[in-house]
Amino acid sequence: MHIKSFIALSATAALMSGTALAQQGSLDELIQQKAQEFGAAGFSRVEVDRGFLGMRFELEATDANGRKLERTFNRQGVLLKEESTENGVETERTYGADGTIMKEEVSSAGFEREVYYDENGIVQKVETTENGVETETFYDAAGNVTGRKEERIENGMEIETYFDAAGNVIATESEPVDDDDDDDDDDDRFDDDDRDDDDDNGGDDDDGDDDDGDDDDGGDDDGGDDDGDDDDGDDD
């Protein structure tokens, strides 16, 4: 069950120090403290969702200009997730249980970016899509760029370009866009061949049955034995 409520923020409340509130230790006062941060960001009203069993709570606010901010905390007050929308740009950040950022996603018209972090909050990879070009940038454990890959489609060809840490091109690969479809067709044909082989093997089995039929011809040999019996009769 989710319990929702609203907090009206005043300029005076927004300037209050959160230290005294935190020292009181109650969840209600912790929520109030976090709500004041929305007031400092220019919002005047915050919706509070305590979540299931009060293990976490969410604060959400929207202003008259369509600016939106939503934050999720655990009951210790550690920020777990933040989503915001401003001037057509949507941003989402995800944090670990200790508050260390793990991932950031930013999107707007014609642009997307995803940033991945390690357990220490150091950037490890950035993926962007802009103007039809997909770019992956890689980093070492210290957060230094180690290389980059760009992928784009041009004149019916899928082109991948690889760069070193200094931005120099070190390799380029290209293939027709419909290569994957051709591979699928090859797979289909391969499957058909398998079925043809099975049919051929089945045909061999039928031939084996015909061989058994030849054994039935062996029955004719038995008939020959009957003729032998007739011969015995002639001897009599």
N, C-alpha and C positions, 0 to 999 in steps of 0.2 A: 504494500500500500504506500502511495506517495502522498505526503502532506505538503500542500502548497500554501504559501502566504506571500504578502507583499511588505516591503519596507520602503517608506518614503524618506528620501534623503534630503537634508538641508545643507546649505553651505557650511553652517557651523559644525554640524555633525561630521561632515566630510573632512574637516580639519582636525578632528579629535585624534589624540594619540591612541594607537591600538594597544600600547603596552599595558595599561591598566586593565583594559578589557580582557586581554589574554591571561593576565594573572588570576582573574576570577575563575578561569578554567571551565566554565559551562559551555555546552554546545551552542546554546542560544547566543551567548555573548561572543563566541568565536564567529558565528554566522554574521552577527552585527558588525564585527570588526572587518570581516572580508567585504561586507556590503559597502563599507565606507570607501573602499578602494574604487568602487564603481562611481561613487559620488565625486571622488577626486578626478576621475576620468571624464566628468561632465554629465553623468546620468543622474536623473532625479528620482527614479523609481526602480526598484529591483524586485523581481519575482524569485521566491525561494522555494526550492523543491528538496525536501529532506531525504528523498529516496527510500529504499527498502530497509527497514530496521534501523534507520539512522546511521548506517555504516558510511555513508557519504552524503554530500549535499551539493546542489547545483544553484548557482545564482545566474540570473539572466536579465538583461536590460536592453531596451530599444528606445532610441530617442526620436524626435519629430522628423529628423532628416533621414531616417532609415538605418542609421548606424546601430549595429547590434554587437553585444558582447555577452558571451556565456562562459562560465567557468565551473569546473567540477573539482571538488576537494574531498579528501577523506576526512574522517572525524577528528584527525589531529591537525587539520588545517593545511595539509600538503596539497599543492596544486597538481591535479592529475591530467586535466585537459582544459584547453582554452580554444574557443571558436569565436571569430569576429568577422564582421562584414562592414566595410567602409569604402565608399566611392567605387563600388562595383568590384572590389577585391575581397575574396573570401580567404581567410587564413585559419588553419587548424593546427594546433600544437598538442602533442601527446607527451606526457611525462611519466617517469618511473615512480615507484613507491617512495623514493627518497627525494622526489622533486626534480631529478635530472632529466633534461629534455631528451626525448628518444626520436621524435620525428616531427617534421614540419611540412605542411602542405599549403601551397598558395595557388590560387586560381583566379583568373579573370578572363575577359573575352579574348580568345586566341592565345592564351598563355597558361601553362601549368608548370609547377615546380614542386618537387618532393626532395626533402633533405633528410638523410638518415644519419643518426649519431650512434657512437658506441656508449658503453656503460658509464663513461666519464664525461659524456656530453661533447665529445670531439667529433666533428664532421667526418664521415667515412665515405659517403657517396651522395651526389646530387644529380637528380634527373629532371630535365626540363624539356618542354615541348612548346615550340614557338615557330610560327610561320611554316608549319609543315616539317620542321627539323627536330628530331629527337636527339638530345645530347645527354650523355652520362659522363660525369666527372668523378674520378676516383682519388682517394686520399690515403695516406699512410697513417700509422697509429698516432703520429704527432699532429695530424691535421694538414699536412703538406700535400699539394696536388702531385699525383704520380702519373696521371694520364687522362686522356679524354677520348670518347668515341662519339661520332656524329652519324646519324642515319637519316637518309632522306630518299624520296622517290622522285626521279627525274627522267623524263622521256621513256617511261615504261620500265625503267631500271631501278632496282633497290640498291642504293650506294651506301657503303659503310666506310667511313674514314677514321683512322686511328692517329692520335697525336701523342707525343711524349709530354713530359712535365713542362717543357719550355714552349709547348704549342707547335712544335714542328711535326709535319706529317710523316708518319713512319710506315703506313700501309694503307692501301685502298682496296676494297673488295666490292664487286658488283654482280648482280644476277637479275634476270627478268623477274618482274613482279609475280608472274603466274607460274614460277618454278614449283611452288608448293602444290599447285593444282596438278602439274605434270607428275609430280611424285606420287600424288594420290592415285592418278590414273595408272601409273606403273604398278602401284600396290594392287589395284583392282585387277589388272591383267595378270599379275602374279597369282592372285587368288583364283582366277579363272583357270590358269594352267594347273594349279593344284587340283581343282575339281576335275579337269580333263584327265590328269594322271590317275585320279581316283577312279574315273570311269574306265580308263584303260585297264587298271588293276581289276576292276570289277569284271571287265570283259574276260580277263585271263581266268578269273574264277569260273565264269560261265563255260570257258573252254575246258576248265577242269571238270565241270559237270559233264561236258561232252565226253571227256575221257572216261568218266564213270559210265557213260552210256556205252563206251566201247567195252567196258566190263560186261554190260548187258549183252554185247555181242558174244562175250564169253559164254553167255547163256546158250547162244547158238551152238557153241562147242558142246554144251551138255546135250543139245539136240543131236549133235553128231554121235554122242554116246548112245542116244536112243536108236540111231541108225545101226550102231554096232549091235544093239540088242536084237534088231531085226535080222542082222546077219546071223546072230546066234540061232535065231528062229529058223533061218534057212538051213543051217547046219543040221538042225533037228530034222 
